[in-house]
Amino acid sequence: MTRIANYCAVCGGPLESRRASGRMRPFCPRCDSPIYFDPKVAVVVFIERDDRILLIQRAVDPGKGKWALPAGFVDHDEAPESAAVRETLEETQLQVRIDKLLAVFPKRDHGLADIIIAYSAEVLDGEARAGDDAAAVGWFARDNLPPLVFYPSLTLTRLWRQGELEL
């Protein structure tokens, strides 16, 4: 996703491009300050039960129709672990407990997040049902995975299939 700013969020003045902090950035001549864009941070949750993993089918783009691990954005006032629990509940109707930090991924595909924090989790309560931006939800065995989307989901499921993911 390209980030564009034409006007300063503080004073409303038009921005120009100037070198600041080692690169060209939007700059407000009125405030005499550069504009920095914060990265979009997301979480992804890996849930295994009975040698199957939980996946959601995406109901929206990017990746509409393909499958991924439950995931979503971290709100500005939210701990990543809380976002992981909330996003899993929204997409799957399952209450989970975060067990472990698995990895931190950089942006490597057409997903909307810049930084993705991956956790493993255990189901505490609920029946898996699609919600929020999920068209479907399902439990899948290692040898029967549907078409997947997004670098973190592809990487984590590959490691799991190879027996290399420590949960």
Summary of the structure (lengths in Angstrom):
residues: 167
radius of gyration: 18.9
end to end distance: 31.7
largest distance: 60.5
contacts: 499
relative contact order: 0.21
helix: 14%
strand: 41%
